Amino acid sequence: MADNLSTPSGNLSDKRPHQTGKAIGANNWFIPSSVSIEWMVDTGAEIACVTQATANNFRLKTTGGSASATTGGGGILIKSGLTTEFEVIDQSGKRTNVRCSLDVGVKPNNAGAEIIGMDQIESANAAVEWEPKSGKGRIRL
């Protein structure tokens, strides 16, 4: 089966799965906008999370919740208005971009990675397969 996960660009020694995708939403002038993102697929994260720099590209609304993380500092605010886009591979090997508009965490700074959490993977009815030794894997249906 084809792969759509790899080590992060520019850091082959990092054995965590990454994939290039997009963050999509309305900018501060209510115009549809998107930003290319290198997502880290975190099987331990219950929610997707973006850095403050990414969030600043969009008009997001605080939903009232907060979260904490092992990277990126504390004080993560939960916000709506951002759609994540990432690629999945079906059983026949066909690649498809999926979008998910669940709430996301916004880090108070720019530390750590942009994260696709398991809520996003579950919403797409997908599963993550990752081989750290080879640095290859897939998000599959």
Protein Blocks (a to p, Z undefined) as FASTA:
>chain_A
ZZfbdcdehiakbccdcdddddddddfkopacdddddddddfkbcbdcddfklmmmpccd
dehiacddfehpehiacdehiacddddddfkopacddddfbdcdddfbfedjddddfklm
mmnopacdddfknopacddZZ
